[in-house]
Structures are given as structure tokens and as C-alpha cells.
Amino acid sequence: MNILVIRTHRFGDILQLTPMLRGLKEGYPESAVYFMVGKDFVPLLEGNPDADAIIPIPEKKYRYLLKDKPERYSRIFNELYDIVLELRKIKFDLIINRQYEWGAIFAYLIGADKILGGSYSPEKGFYFSDQPSKELFDLIRNKRKDNRMNLADWACRISGVPSGGYRQAYFYVTQWAREEAGRLLGDNEAAEGRSLVGVQMGAAKSFRQWGVNNFIQIVNWLINEKQKRVVLIGSEDERELFTRIEQALDEAKDNLISLIGKTSLKTTGAVLEKCEMLITGDTGPMHMAAAVGTPVLALFFGTAYPWETGPYGPGHFILYSDLPCAPCFDPAPCKQGHHCKKEIKPDVVIKAFEAAEAFWNNEPVHWEPGSNRAKLFVTAQGEEGEQILIPVDDEENFPKRSAQRIWRERHMSHPAPEVLLKKGDEVIRLFLSGEADQGFLSFALYLDYWLETKDVIMAEHPGMAEGFSELLKECLGAMQNKDLVSLIDAIEYGFKPLLERSLILSRNIRISGGDSQGFSAQELPR
């Protein structure tokens, strides 16, 4: 069974679909799952064992050209036409479109036996063919406050994924990204005995930003009162925010680390993995932290609605400004002066942090907000496997202990052997199809998988260690010399035999590189 998922942009929305990918693999274990995504967001899915093939499109470039370069329309049309032709060859049984109108047209052109999530036809235009999508659309447009289901659970329901299980969002962190994160974070005398707290100050829209002066108070408190190190995470556009915080902190800035504009998606995930907690608004890094198993204290106000887009997974805390006008669709012309932000004062966030920290340490939780409008919730699993939000002051239903540690251990597990074989086959396909540059990039990730898995194999076969070390040296030399022939030989006659001799096959665990028609992240026509 061939399945195509379409979601090309928005950092957090893509990660919110990863529980659905896991459910598809559980429900259709023999399926090949393809994911169409914007080129800039490919790293969000690389290494995910539930995505058999990643289909990148330069959506950001297309949006720019369609807006400002009408003379390029014919070129865009030809490129998209070629992509559609290639995808039609796969003969999809199911397309799950989570891109709505734009994705619906793509789904219609590609074709499948069944299309869910958003459909299109020349006669009807854009429409929903499945009942869950109709219900979600009606809730969002007309009765948004009645919605009590996270979009991750809605995606599972729309795709027909069996309920139950409360599957974790997933983001694969490479070993090299972890090493880069360690280098960026560094160690010094001030770091001794201090754990790391991440802070994401910015947001894509200004009305979702809590305010730099508020964050200055929180960062100062974390460093001076809680004896933490604080790492600031964000894009290059937020660099000015760091400058203002640094100037305000004075001596405390020795325990402030700014990685704003300095990390790739993979490295950001590795940094978040090292944090004991992330304080953030409704942002992409919020979803990434949840996906790597790091607890989140999320601040929700304005357009942000915690039941829709809150961090997915058990044991996250959400501070919500629950006003009669919330959530709104467009807070720009707000007549209330964005009162929702004013309800979440720094002292309220400090109390929420103390409550969350106690919970994550399995200690008694105390919560006194000082405002009836500032509501604190913890995420948990409902009776049917869906995510629910439980008020912290609901003593009867409040979770007795945090499940975060279990989820974190699951995320830190080694890559599955089938991922290694599949990745090796992908690298070879790239080299043989003439995509040498992308092949070298893919091979670097392949080596990263091996570095994480080798200890498991070597523990059972210590005699293989020397052979692996020599093979690794040869590969590094071939990478420097751009010798793709040697790298292909290393995969076929070096790494694969190591797997075959390992304990994995001796226990008769089925490993297959798959027989899908093999779109890799870089195999689409240019």
C-alpha cells in the first residue's frame, strides 16, 4: 500500500503529523509512506522511521515567484508538472492532504484511490470528502471553543488511524547534531551544578510574542534565584531581543547563552534535548521540544488555543489566558489592548514554573495563580488515547506522576536496523542517479546512524570493532576526496555485511530495505 502525506510548510504543523505517521505504520505495517514537504523542512522528517520517502518541493521559492515574478509562471508550471508525473507513477492508494486548498489540487492531479483531509475537483472546487475533516472545519470556523482535541489527534482521526496509544511526536536528533550542540553550549566554571533551561522569546507573528521585558524578569529569576543556565533559541530575526536581555542582566549574563540564529533544525533539536525544560509561546520549537522528550511550559494567549496546538505528549504545562474573547482569529485590531497578554504576568509564569518543576520531579504541586483568568493545565492521555488538558487545581484527575522520563528514554533509543539498510540503499540510488552532492549529504547522515548503532552491535561482536574503525577511516577519506565509488562499495561490501553478521539477524529479526519505488529526499526532478 502506497500512502502520500501532504504538508509543505509550518514547522510545528509538520511535527504534529508525526504521531499520525506512527499510527499509519502500525495500522498498515506493509505500507510505504511518502511525505511531501517544503525543501526547508526536510530535516524535520529525516531519520523518522515512519517516513519511507521524503518528497521535497521548493515551496518557499514558488510562493515568492508566484507573488513577484509572473514571468516565471511557465517555469513553475513545468516543474510542478514533472513532479506530478513522477508521483503518478507510484500509484498511490491513499493521499492524506493536510495542506488544504493548495494540497487538494496537488492530490487531485496526482490521484489516488482515496483522498482524505481536503479534496478538489473541477466541478466542486475545494471540498472535504471525509466526515472528520468536515467536523474540524466547522469547529474551527464556527465553534472553536468547543474543540477539545489536539490537531495531532485530529490528523489521526482524519487518516483513519486506530485510536488508542497516544503516540509521541517524533524528531530524530543526529549524533553529530548533539556534538555541535555541546560545542555551542560549552562548559565553564559558572555552569557547574546548573541545569539548562531553554527560552524561546519570539514567534512568527508579533501578537504572539509575550514581550522582551517580561522575559527579562523570567531569565533573571532563573539565573539568580533558581541557579539555572538559560539558552535563548530563535531565528536570526530575533537577535535584537537577545541584545536587550543581555544589557539588562549585567553580571547574570555569564549564565546566559544565545543561540539565536546559530542553529540548524537538527542542532536546535539537540540543544532542546539537553534542556530540562523549554519556556515558550505557541512556536515550532515548542513542538520540537515535545518531540525530543523535553518538558515544556507553554504560554498561550491571543490566537493560540491550547486544545488545538498545545505541546503533544504527557506532562507538559500550558499557561492559558482564558478570556471571553479568546481565542481570536485576528488580534491585530484588538479593542481590549491585548489584555490576554497582561493576564500572564511574570510572577504568574514563575509560579507555573515552580508547579511544573515540582511535577516533573514527582514532588507535590502547588498552584496559586493570583488571577482567575490565568489557567494552568497539564497534558495527559484521555480514555480513548487522545490528548486531554487537566487543570492543575483538579485534584481528582490530576496525574500522580510525570510520564516524561519514559517518553524521553523512548526517543533516545538507537535507530532501527531497517533504517540503516534503507538509508544505505537511498545513498546508493542518489549516487547512481547523478545526484552526487545530495548523495554525500545523505551519506553523512548514514554514518551518523551507524555511530549511534555501532555500540549495540559491537557489544555482541567485539571482534568487529577494528574492522568498523578501518571502514570509517576509509569513508572519511572518500568523503574528502568526493570518491562516490568507494562510498558505494563501503555500503555494499562493508556496512551491510557488518549488519548481516550482527546479533540482529542471528535473532531472526526481519530487516528489509523495502521495495518502494524509491523517492528519496533529493530524487525529484529539478
N, C-alpha and C positions, 0 to 999 in steps of 0.2 A: 504494500500500500504506500503510495507516494502522497505526502502531505506538504502543502505550502502555507507558511505563515507570512503575512504581510504587515510589517510595521517599520517604517523607514526613519522616523525621527522621534525626538524627545527621549532623552536619557532615561528618565525614570519609567516612562511608559514601556520601554523595551524590557527593562528588568522586571517589570510587573508581569510580563508574559512568560517568564522562565518557569514559574510553577505550572503553568499550562503545558509547557514543553515536557516537563517531567511526567505530567498526567497522560499526555499523548503516548509517550513511550511505555508507560505502564499499561495503558488500555490497548495499544497496538504495538506489541513488542517487536514485530517483524517489519514495522513501517520504516520508511526513510523520510525524515523530517527536514524540509528545506526552509530557510528563513531569509526573506528579502528584507534588507535593511540598508539605511544610508551608509555610504562608504565611511564616514567619520565615526560611525558607531559600531563598526565591525568588532573592535576589541571587546565590546560588552558581551559578545557571544563566542569569541574564540576560546576554545578549551571546554566549552559546555558539551558534555557527553550526550545531551539530548537534542542537539542541533547537528544533524548529519552533514549538512552543507549550508554554507552561508553565501547568499547571493547579494553582493553589494551593488548599489547604484549611486551615482554621484548626484543625489537629490539636491544637496545644497547648491551645487553648480547649476542644476536645471532651474531651480527656483529663481536664482539670480538672472539667468539668461532669459527666462520667460517674462521677467519683470522689466528688464532694462535693455535687452538685446533682441528685438524682434527679427532682425536679420539672421539670427541663428536658429530660428524655429525649425527650419527644414533639417538642420543637422541633429537637433534633439529628437525630432520625429524619427529619423533614420536610425539613430542609436537605440531608441526605445523599441522600434520595430524589430531590430536584430535581437534584442533581449527577449521580446515576446516569442519570436520564432524559436529561439533556443529552448525556452521553457515549455513551449507547446510540445516539443519532442519527448518530454519526460512523461506526459500523460498523467496528470495529477488526478487522484481520486477525490481529494478534499482540499479546498482552499479556505483558510481562516483569515479573513481580512479584518484587521484591527486598525486600518488607516482611513476607514470610512470612504468619502466620495472618490478621492484620488485612487485609493487601493481598490475600490469596487470596479473602476474602469479597467485597471490592470487585471484584476481577477477575471472579469468578463472576457478580455482579449486572450488571456492565457487559457482559460477554460478548465473545467473540472466537472466530475460527476455531481459534486455537491459544493456549494459555496455558502459559508456561514459568516456572520458578523457584519455584513454590508455588501449588498449586491447592486448590479446595474444591468439595465437593458435599454436599447434604443427606444423601446416603446414606453417603458415605465420611468426611465431615468434612474436616479438613486433610490433604493428601497431596501427594507430588511425582509428577508425571507424566513428567518427563524424567530420563534416566539421570545426567547431570552433577549435578543437584540432589540426587539420592539419594546419590551418592558423596560430595559435600561434606558433607551432613548426617551421614553415617556417620563421616566423618573427624573432624568437629568434636566429635561426641558420644563416640566410642569410641577413636579413634586420632589424636588431634590432632597429636601429634609427628611423625606420618608425612606430614602435609601439607607439601608444598614449593611450593605455588602461591599467589600473592597473590590476594586476593579480587577485585581488578580483572581478573585473568586468568580467574578462575572465572566472573565475570559474563559475560565474552566467550564463554567456552565454553558456558555455560548458554543464552545467547541465540543460539547458532549462528553467531557472528561468525567469519569466516575467520581462521585462525591466521596468525601472522607479522606483523611490523610494529612491535610493541612501542609501541603508541600512547601518547602522553603524556596524562596527566591535564590538564584544561584549566579555567582560571578567568579570566574576562575582567575586566581592570582598566581602568576608565574613565580618561580624561584628567583629569577633574575630581577623581577619587579620588587620582590622582598629585599633583595640585596641593595637595590637602588634606594628603596625607602629607608633602609638602615643607614645608608650613607648620608642621605638628606637630613635625617633626623639627628644623627650624630649622638655622641655621648660626651658629657663634660661633668665637672665636679657638681654643678648645680643640678644635674639630672639624677644624682644618686638618691634613691629612695622615693623618687617622684614618678608616679604613673602618668600616662599620656592621655589627655582629653582633646578630642578634635572639635573645632568650631568652624562652622560654615556660616558666614555672615551674609553673603549676597543671595540673590535669587534672580531669575530671568527677568522678572518684572519688578519695578521699584516698589509697587504697592505690596509686594510680598516680603519686602525687607523690613526687619524689625527695627533697625536703626543702630548706627555705629555707637552712639553714646550709651545705649542700653548694653551693647556687647562689651564696651569698655569696662563697665561695672562688673559684668559677669567674669570676664577674663581676669581682672584684678583680684576678684574674690577667689577664683580657682587657684591662682598662683600664690597669693599671700595667706589666705585662710585655709585652703584645702591642700596646700603643698603639692600642687599638680604642675606638670608641664603642659602647655597649651600649644597645639599646632593649628594654624589657620589654613583652611583649604578653600580653594576657589579658582576662578579663571583670571586671566590677565586683566580683565575689565575691573576687577575688584582690588587691584593693587593699592589704590588710594585709601581704601578702608584700612589696610594694614598700617600705612604711614600714620594715620590719625591715632590708631590704637597704640602704636609704638611710642609716639610722642607723649601720650597721656600716661603711660605706665612707668616711665622713668626707670628706676632700679629694677623693677619687676620684669623688665623686658629680657633679662638674661634667661628666663624660663619661657620665653615666647618664641616660637618658631613659625616663620611664614613660608609656606609652600605655595602661595598664591601665584598661579601662572607658571609653576615649575614642574608640574607632574603630568604625565600621560594618564589615560584612563586606567591602564594596568597598574601604574605606580600609585595612583590615588587609592585604588583598592587595597594595595599593600600597606599604605600608610594607615588607612582606616582599620585594617586588620590588626594593627599594632596598638590601636587606641582602646582604652577601657570603655569609652563612650563617645558619642558624637552629639553635640548640641547644634541644631539646625532648624531651618524652616522646612517648608514642603519643597524639597530640592532633589535633583538627581543624586548627589552624594548621600542623601538620606536613604534612598532605596539601595544604593551600593553598600552602605554600612550594614543594612539589614541582610543583604545578600552574602556578605562575608562573615556574618555572625556577630557583628559588633552591636551592642545595645545602643538605642537611640533615645534621646529626649528631643521630641519634635514640637515646634511652636506653630500652631495653626490659627490663622485669622484671615479675614477678607474672603477671597475666592477659595481658599484652601478648605477642604471638607474632609475630616479625618476618616470618616467611614468609607470614603471613596479611595483616597490616595495616601492613607497613613502608611507608615513602615510595616511591611508584611512579615509576620513571624511572631512567635510568642515572646512576651517580656519587654516590649518596647513601651515607652511612656509618651503620651501625647497631651500637651497642654493646649486647650482649645478655648478660644474666646467665644462663648456661646451667647451671642446677642440675637434679638428677634430678627434682625436684618441679615444674619449670617446663615449660610454662605451666600455671597453675592456673585453675580456674573461679571460685573464691571465696577470695581471700586473707585475708578478714576474720578467720577463726578460725585463722590460721596458727600452727602449733606450733613453727615454726623461727624465730619472731621476725622475719619478713620479711628473712631472710638474703640474699635476692636483691638487695635494695637495697644491702646492705653490701658486696657484691662490686663494685659500681660506685662506687668511691671518687673523690673529686675529682681526685686525681693520675692516675687511670686515664682520666678524661674529658679531662684536659689532654693526655695522650699521644695519645688518639684524635683530639683537635682538631688536634694537630701533624701527625699522619698524614694526616688528611683535607685539611688546608690544603695540604700538600705535593702531594697527588694532584691537587687542583683547580688548582694552579699548574704541573702537569706536571713536578714535581720528584720525586726518589727518595723512596720511602715507607719509613719505619722504624716498627716496632711492637714494643714490649716491654711487655706488659700488667702483668706482675708478679703475675698471677693466672690460673690455668688455667680458671677459671670465667667470666672476663670475655672474651667472644669479640667480635672486631670484624670486621664484614662490609662489603662494598661491593656495591651493587646493579648488575646488569648484564643484558644480554639473552642469553637461552638460545638454543639451536639452533633451537627451534620458535617463537621470537618472544616467549616468556614471560619474566617477570622471574625471575632467579635471584640468590642471595646467594653471594658468593665470599669465603671467609676471606682477610683481608689477608695472612696468612702463607703463602697458597697461591701461591708464586711462578710456578708453571707456568701457572695460569689467571687470575692477577690482571690486570685490564685495564691496558694500557700507558699510556693517557691518558684524561682525563676527557671525556665527551661533553656535559657540562653546557652549555658555551657554545653548541653547536649548538641544543640544546633551547631555550635562553633566547632566541636570535635568532628561532626559530620563533614563540615565544609573543609576542614584541614586534612581530610583523608587523601590518599595518593590517587593519581589519575588511574582510571580503569585500564587494564591491558589492551582492551579493544580500541581505546582512544589512541594508544601508541601505534598500533598497526594501521588504523585508519589515517592517522596523521602522516605516517610514513608513505602510505600509498598516495596521499594528496600531494606531498612534496614531489614525488616522482612524476606524477601527472603534470604538475606545473613545469618542471624542468623539460619534460618531453614535448610539451605543447608550446615551448618557446617563451614561457613567462619566467625567465631566469631570475629577474630581480625579485619578483614575488616569491619565487621558489626559495631563494636564500633567506628571505624573511620568515617563511613558513618553516624552513629547516631550523632556524634559531629557536622557534617555539617547540619544535620536535625535540631538540636537545634539552630544552627546559623540562619537558615532560619526563625525559629519561633521568635527569638529575634528581627529580623528586621520587622516582620509582626505583632507582637502582639499589637503594639500601634494602628494600624488601627482598629483591631478587638475590643480592649478594649475601644476605644473611643466611639463605638456604644453600647458596652455591659460592662459598668464599673463593674457590679456585678461579672464578670468572672475573674477579676484581682486576687482575693485572691486564687481562685481555680488554676489558672495558676501558681502562685508563689509556691503553695504547690507541684504541679505536677513537677515543675522544680527542687525543692529541692530533691524530691524522685528520679528523674532521675540522678541527680548528685551523689547521694548516690549509686544508682545502677551501675553507671559507675565506681565508685571507687571500688566497690565490684565485678565487672565483672558479674553482675547479668542480663544475657540477657533475662531471662523470664520476669522479672519486666519491662524491657525496651520494650519488645513486647507488654505487657499489657498496658503500658503507651501510646503507639502509638494507639492501637486498642480502648482502653476504656477511654483514657484521651484526647489526642490531636485531634483525629478525631471527637469526639463529640463536642469539642470546635469549630471546623470549621463548623460543621453542625448547630450549634446554632448561628453562626455569621451572620452578615449582608450580607455576600456573597451569601449564599443560599437563604436568605429571599428575595433577589432581583432576584432570579431565574437565577443566573449566572451558567452556566453549568460547573461543576467541575468533572473531571474524572481522576482516577488514571491510565487509559489506560489499554488495554488488550494485549499489545505486549508480545512476548514470553520471555521478561524479562532478557536480558543480562544486568547486572549492571557492574560497573567498575571493579568488582572483581570476576565475576562469571565464568570466563573461566577456563578450566582445567589447572592444573599446569604441 
